[in-house]
């Protein structure tokens, strides 16, 4: 299941799984922000993510879109 269930408009009609998933640490490194800030983005529903067991993974495509949007 992809969280949040209701995606931000800029993620609509995009295959978010096309380039795979990354960890929170990898997402922070890609965006140049701390892990805490990545978790903040997840909480604010700015970034979609999936949960595998209890661990969040973020679609790489979503990071690229967010970086371009920012």
Order of alpha helices (4+ residues) and beta strands (2+ residues): beta-beta-alpha-alpha-beta-beta-alpha
